Amino acid sequence: MFRIGEFSKLCGLTIDTLYHYEKMKLLEPAVIDKFSNYRYYDAGQLVTVNKIMALKDASFSLEEIAEVLNQKLPLPSLIHLLENKSLTMEEELLKEMNRLDRLRTNIFLIKNGGIPQMNEITIKSIEPIRVASIRRIIPSSRFDEELTDMWTQVNEYIDRMNGKRTVPCMMLYHIGWADMDSTSMLEVEVVEPITKSFPGNEEIKVYELPTIDRMVCIVHKGPFST
């Protein structure tokens, strides 16, 4: 048997902490001397201390730990409990990492000219999207005319195939957007999401845009020129 001061040194907990754990019925002394009121602990209680420390390190509250210990869970059940807590912590960590990524993105945008809608930057996971599209290389000088023709063709084809559109329609810029001027050539794709597949043709491609685990997205309000 060990007096409270000796047990404190053995287990690495302060005497005040041991008193606190006693009040919470987390770790009560093996014996309390009725005359001196001295508290004594036995070596077997070091196992309980180790359980408490493991649960605390796994972000369990003292109230939760008391409940676990009072249930006297067998080792396999304790391991299962810790594994579940591990999964929860991983999910929370992923959320915090995503928040950190968004913050870094905002910092980068602000340093490099930025955009005013800081609070509208998000990082999303995008599910696969079934689409009908046309992809062409066009001169930037005829950007508006070419796009009008592309949108018309893809939508007329969807109608001929009795297809149904969904959202969001989009444009994909494959080549040339970053350094576009009046003489440059652009490779662009106009895309209409559809509810079910149908055959394409020589120019209309029907396929599935892949999953994107992490996409940086912004909401733009205003004309294309801004």
C-alpha positions as CSV (number, residue, x, y, z in Angstrom):
1,M,0.0,0.0,0.0
2,F,1.2,3.5,-0.7
3,R,0.3,6.7,1.0
4,I,-1.1,9.4,-1.2
5,G,2.2,11.3,-1.6
6,E,4.0,8.1,-2.6
7,F,1.3,7.1,-5.0
8,S,1.4,10.6,-6.5
9,K,5.0,10.2,-7.4
10,L,4.4,6.7,-8.8
11,C,1.5,7.6,-11.1
12,G,2.6,11.2,-12.0
13,L,-0.5,12.9,-10.7
14,T,-0.5,15.7,-8.2
15,I,-2.0,15.1,-4.7
16,D,-4.6,17.8,-5.6
17,T,-5.5,15.8,-8.7
18,L,-5.9,12.6,-6.7
19,Y,-8.2,14.4,-4.2
20,H,-10.2,15.8,-7.2
21,Y,-10.5,12.3,-8.8
22,E,-11.6,10.9,-5.4
23,K,-14.4,13.5,-5.2
24,M,-15.5,12.6,-8.8
25,K,-15.4,8.9,-7.9
26,L,-12.8,8.3,-10.6
27,L,-10.1,7.0,-8.4
28,E,-10.9,6.4,-4.7
29,P,-8.3,5.3,-2.2
30,A,-8.1,1.6,-1.5
31,V,-8.1,2.5,2.2
32,I,-8.8,5.6,4.3
33,D,-7.5,5.4,7.8
34,K,-10.4,6.2,10.1
35,F,-8.2,7.7,12.8
36,S,-5.6,9.7,10.8
37,N,-7.7,10.1,7.6
38,Y,-4.6,9.1,5.6
39,R,-5.3,7.8,2.2
40,Y,-3.7,4.7,0.9
41,Y,-3.6,3.3,-2.7
42,D,-2.5,-0.1,-3.9
43,A,-0.3,-0.9,-6.9
44,G,-3.3,-2.3,-8.9
45,Q,-4.8,1.2,-9.0
46,L,-2.0,2.2,-11.4
47,V,-3.9,0.4,-14.1
48,T,-6.9,2.6,-13.4
49,V,-4.7,5.7,-13.6
50,N,-3.4,4.5,-17.0
51,K,-7.0,4.1,-18.2
52,I,-7.9,7.6,-17.0
53,M,-4.9,9.1,-18.8
54,A,-5.6,7.2,-22.0
55,L,-9.2,8.4,-22.0
56,K,-8.2,12.0,-21.1
57,D,-5.7,12.0,-24.0
58,A,-8.5,10.8,-26.3
59,S,-10.5,14.0,-25.3
60,F,-13.0,12.3,-23.0
61,S,-14.3,14.6,-20.3
62,L,-13.8,13.5,-16.6
63,E,-17.6,12.9,-16.4
64,E,-17.4,10.5,-19.4
65,I,-14.3,8.8,-17.9
66,A,-16.2,8.3,-14.6
67,E,-19.1,6.7,-16.5
68,V,-16.7,4.4,-18.5
69,L,-14.9,3.3,-15.3
70,N,-18.1,2.7,-13.4
71,Q,-19.3,0.4,-16.1
72,K,-16.1,-1.7,-15.6
73,L,-15.8,-2.3,-19.4
74,P,-13.7,-5.3,-20.4
75,L,-10.5,-4.5,-22.4
76,P,-12.1,-5.3,-25.9
77,S,-14.9,-2.9,-25.2
78,L,-12.5,-0.2,-24.0
79,I,-10.5,-0.7,-27.2
80,H,-13.7,-0.4,-29.3
81,L,-14.6,2.8,-27.4
82,L,-11.2,4.3,-28.1
83,E,-11.3,3.3,-31.8
84,N,-14.7,5.1,-32.1
85,K,-13.2,8.2,-30.5
86,S,-10.3,8.0,-32.8
87,L,-12.6,8.1,-35.8
88,T,-14.4,11.1,-34.4
89,M,-11.1,12.9,-33.8
90,E,-10.1,12.2,-37.4
91,E,-13.3,13.7,-38.7
92,E,-12.8,16.8,-36.5
93,L,-9.2,17.0,-37.7
94,L,-10.2,16.9,-41.3
95,K,-12.7,19.7,-40.7
96,E,-10.0,21.8,-39.1
97,M,-7.6,21.1,-42.0
98,N,-10.2,22.2,-44.4
99,R,-10.7,25.4,-42.4
100,L,-6.9,25.9,-42.5
101,D,-6.9,25.4,-46.3
102,R,-9.7,28.0,-46.7
103,L,-7.8,30.4,-44.6
104,R,-4.6,29.9,-46.6
105,T,-6.5,30.4,-49.8
106,N,-8.0,33.7,-48.5
107,I,-4.5,34.9,-47.5
108,F,-3.1,34.0,-50.9
109,L,-6.0,35.8,-52.7
110,I,-5.6,38.9,-50.6
111,K,-1.9,39.0,-51.1
112,N,-2.3,38.6,-54.9
113,G,-5.1,41.1,-55.5
114,G,-7.8,39.0,-54.0
115,I,-11.5,39.2,-54.4
116,P,-13.9,41.2,-52.3
117,Q,-16.2,38.2,-51.5
118,M,-13.8,36.5,-49.0
119,N,-16.5,34.9,-47.0
120,E,-17.8,33.2,-50.2
121,I,-14.7,31.1,-50.8
122,T,-15.3,27.5,-50.0
123,I,-13.5,24.2,-50.5
124,K,-16.0,21.5,-51.5
125,S,-16.1,17.8,-52.4
126,I,-17.8,17.5,-55.8
127,E,-19.6,14.3,-56.7
128,P,-19.5,12.9,-60.3
129,I,-21.7,14.8,-62.8
130,R,-23.2,13.2,-65.9
131,V,-23.0,15.8,-68.8
132,A,-23.4,16.5,-72.4
133,S,-20.7,18.9,-73.8
134,I,-19.0,20.4,-76.8
135,R,-15.3,21.1,-76.7
136,R,-13.6,23.4,-79.3
137,I,-10.5,25.5,-79.9
138,I,-11.8,29.0,-80.7
139,P,-10.2,32.5,-81.3
140,S,-10.7,34.8,-78.4
141,S,-11.8,37.5,-80.8
142,R,-14.9,35.5,-81.6
143,F,-15.4,34.3,-78.0
144,D,-19.1,35.4,-77.6
145,E,-20.2,34.2,-81.1
146,E,-18.6,30.8,-80.8
147,L,-19.9,30.2,-77.3
148,T,-23.5,31.1,-78.4
149,D,-23.2,28.5,-81.2
150,M,-21.8,25.9,-78.9
151,W,-24.5,26.3,-76.3
152,T,-27.2,26.2,-79.0
153,Q,-25.8,23.0,-80.5
154,V,-25.5,21.1,-77.2
155,N,-29.0,22.2,-76.0
156,E,-30.6,21.3,-79.3
157,Y,-29.0,17.9,-79.3
158,I,-30.2,17.3,-75.7
159,D,-33.7,18.1,-76.8
160,R,-33.5,15.8,-79.9
161,M,-32.4,13.0,-77.5
162,N,-35.3,13.7,-75.2
163,G,-32.8,14.4,-72.5
164,K,-33.4,16.4,-69.3
165,R,-31.1,19.1,-68.0
166,T,-30.1,19.6,-64.4
167,V,-27.8,22.1,-62.7
168,P,-25.3,23.6,-62.8
169,C,-24.4,24.3,-66.4
170,M,-20.7,25.3,-66.7
171,M,-17.8,26.1,-68.9
172,L,-14.4,24.4,-68.7
173,Y,-11.3,26.3,-69.9
174,H,-8.7,23.8,-70.9
175,I,-6.1,26.0,-72.6
176,G,-5.4,29.7,-73.0
177,W,-7.6,31.4,-70.3
178,A,-4.7,32.6,-68.1
179,D,-3.0,34.6,-70.8
180,M,-6.0,35.5,-73.1
181,D,-5.7,38.5,-75.4
182,S,-7.4,39.5,-78.6
183,T,-5.1,37.2,-80.7
184,S,-5.0,34.1,-78.5
185,M,-6.7,30.8,-79.1
186,L,-8.8,29.2,-76.4
187,E,-9.7,25.6,-75.8
188,V,-13.1,25.7,-74.1
189,E,-15.9,23.2,-73.3
190,V,-19.5,24.1,-72.7
191,V,-21.2,21.6,-70.4
192,E,-24.8,20.8,-69.6
193,P,-25.5,18.4,-66.8
194,I,-28.2,15.8,-67.6
195,T,-30.2,13.4,-65.6
196,K,-29.5,10.3,-67.7
197,S,-27.1,9.2,-70.4
198,F,-27.8,8.9,-74.1
199,P,-25.5,8.4,-77.1
200,G,-23.3,11.3,-78.2
201,N,-22.2,12.1,-81.8
202,E,-19.0,13.3,-83.5
203,E,-19.1,16.6,-81.7
204,I,-21.4,16.1,-78.7
205,K,-19.7,14.1,-76.0
206,V,-21.8,12.5,-73.2
207,Y,-19.7,11.4,-70.2
208,E,-19.3,11.7,-66.5
209,L,-17.2,14.4,-64.9
210,P,-15.1,12.7,-62.2
211,T,-15.2,13.2,-58.5
212,I,-13.1,16.0,-57.1
213,D,-12.2,15.6,-53.5
214,R,-11.1,19.3,-52.9
215,M,-12.3,22.1,-55.2
216,V,-11.8,25.8,-54.3
217,C,-15.0,27.6,-55.2
218,I,-16.1,31.2,-55.2
219,V,-19.4,32.9,-55.8
220,H,-19.1,35.8,-58.3
221,K,-21.8,38.5,-58.4
222,G,-21.8,40.8,-61.4
223,P,-21.1,40.7,-65.1
224,F,-18.4,38.5,-66.7
225,S,-16.3,41.6,-67.3
226,T,-15.6,41.9,-63.5
